[in-house]
Amino acid sequence: MRWDCLRRYWRPIPSPPNAPRGPQGAKAVMAMLVSAFPDFDIKIEDLVQDGNKVVVRSTKRLHS
């Protein structure tokens, strides 16, 4: 996964309690999901930008 595309203040919505912001937070969330669900997969469906905001629509699934 490309972590360099995330800004330092990025935060997942909803975010886990006390989750750090930015790439470190994204890595922590993904590590938690992959450790709990090894066959976890995310497919990016759409990326929409409006000014300084970006919205991601994705599909998440388990392969088992």
Buried (B, 14 or more C-beta within 10 A) or exposed (E): EEEEEBEEEBBBEEEEEEBBBBBBBBBBBBEEEEEEBEEBEEEEEEEEEEEEEEEEEEEEEEEE
